[in-house]
Amino acid sequence: MNDRNEVATAFRAAFPVTLPILAGFLFLGIAYGIFMNVSGFGPVYAILMSLLIFAGSMEFVAVNLLLGGFNPLGALFLTLMVNARHLFYGISMLEKYKGTGLKKLYLIFGLCDESFTINYTAKIPQGVDKGWYMFFVTLLNHSYWVIGASIGGLFGSIVQINMEGLEFVMTALFIVIFLEQWKNEPVHYSAIIGLAASIVCLILFGKGNFIIPAMALILFVLTLTRKPLEKKAGETA
């Protein structure tokens, strides 16, 4: 009975923080399902791909790969290029995933941008199991994407939806998450490092190639300054 209460408590704590993701993923998932539909794929493809891949940007790219010639090596390298940032997510989550047991397998599979952002910055309420909390954040985000893709795949051929401006939804979501984190942090050194590194890499590499160098630079600088930053945060708290 205690185990059930532990799981239920974690779910109740995780659900509210994923509601902004619900809004973004639902509409983007619908757009993806419609895209699959107009590309000639039935709803089963949209549902299975959203369920088994769960990498939004790569799922859109995969449609073109499926329509092209058989080139598994090219698909492999393209996937690595598109989702290379997940390498840095994984490194950053090593400590947080410790002690989560078998749940770690699903946490690794479901590590998308949004789940990483929430789980990495989460202030988990006292009495809530860390492993179950992160599991439900990941599961709920995954579910929102699958539901959206399913709706788009099933009804895309009969429902006409104006998708203009939809690509800005997730950008706006990350801005809100960043501002919320800024408001809650006693010091802002890590946020400033992230912004500065991103701006420098944007100038040096251009908007199409700056993300991976920026993440590598952020990881490098934060690794070097980790102890001083933690000490400063402790003094401020």
Secondary structure, DSSP 8 states (H G I E B T S, - for coil): -HHHHHHHHHHHHHHHHTHHHHHHHHHHHHHHHHHHHHTT--HHHHHHHHHHT--HHHHHHHHHHHHS---HHHHHHHHHHHTTHHHHHHHHTTTTTTT-TTHHHHHHHT--HHHHHHHHH----TTS-HHHHHHHHHHHHHHHHHHHHHHHHHHTTT-----TTGGGHHHHHHHHHHHHHHHH-S--HHHHHHHHHHHHHHHHH-TTT-HHHHHHHHHHHHHHTHHHHHHHHHHH-
